[in-house]
Amino acid sequence: MSVVKINVLTVPAEQREVLEQRFAARAGAVENSDGFEWFELLRPVEGTDQYLVYTRWRDEESYLAWMEGGPMKAAHQGGGERPKPAATGSELWSFEVVQSAGAGRE
């Protein structure tokens, strides 16, 4: 059964562009991971300063392997000195996919 992980990032207005540029710069960093199914970065439209980083995985084991493995660490560490985080807070939500619909879906 597929699982969804949503990282909820609190991002001040002045850091939105920074966050989006950082995600764009590491495009492809997760897509080649075993068990990876889907990624979306969702920008808030109104009423909140929280971005949602949506990833879908074949199973919990695939997600954990990515979290503990080299590709995730490389994607989040980069080389040299680390820049200041764009987000001021984060929270992880976890779900199991019960139903799915749409083009290319099961």
N, C-alpha and C positions, 0 to 999 in steps of 0.2 A: 504494500500500500504506500502510495506517495505521501511525502510529508512536506509541509510548507513552513519555512522559517521567515518571519518578518522582523527585521531589525528596525525599531522605531527610533529615529534620530531627531533630537531637538536641535534645530539649526536657526540661529538668529538671522534676520533678514540680510544683514551685511555679509554673511558667510555662505549664502545660498549658491552664488556663482562659484565660489571656491570648492564647495562640496561637489557640485555637478561637474566641474572641470576635473577633479580628482577621479571621479568615477569614470569619466570619459577616457582619461589617460590610461586607465588600467582595464579597458574593455578587453574581454577575452580571457581575463585572469581566472575566471571560475568555469567558463563554458566547456573547457576540455577535461574537467574533473569527472572521474567515474561516478555515475549515478546522478549527475546534474541533469535537470530537465528544463528549468526556466528561470529567468532573471528579469526583474523590472525595478527601476528606481522611480518612485512616485513622488512628484512635487506637490506640496499642498496648494490648494487654490484659494481657500478662504477659511478663516476661523481657527487656524492652528499654525504652529511653526514646526510641525513634525513631518519629516520625510519618512516614507516607508521604503525599505529595501526588501523586496520580495524575492525569495528564492524557493524553488521547488526541487525536491530530490526524490529519487526512486525509493529510498527508505532512510530510516534514521542512521543506519550504519554508514551509508554513503556520505551523509552530512557530517557525521562525527569524524570520518576519515579525512574529509577535506579540512575540517576545523583543526585537526591535530597534525595534519601533514604539511609538507613544504609549500605547496601552491598557495594555501591561504595565508600562511605566515609571510611569504614573499609578497603577496598582494597587499598586505597591510603594513609591511615594514619598509619595503623599498630599499634603496641604497643611501648611504650617507646619513646626514642629520635629518631627523624626523621633523616635519613641519607641525605647527600647532594644529590640533584637531579643529575641524570646521564645526562639529557638533558639540553642544554643551552637555549633552546627556544621551543615553541610549537605553533601550529596553528590548529584550528578545521575546517575541511571541512564537509559539509552536502550535501547529495544527496537523491533523491527518486529513487527507483529501477523502471525502465521503462521496461526492459527486463532482463531475467535471463535464463541461459542454463547450462547444465552440470548434472552430476550424482546427483540424489537426489534433484534437483531443481524443482521449479514450472513450 
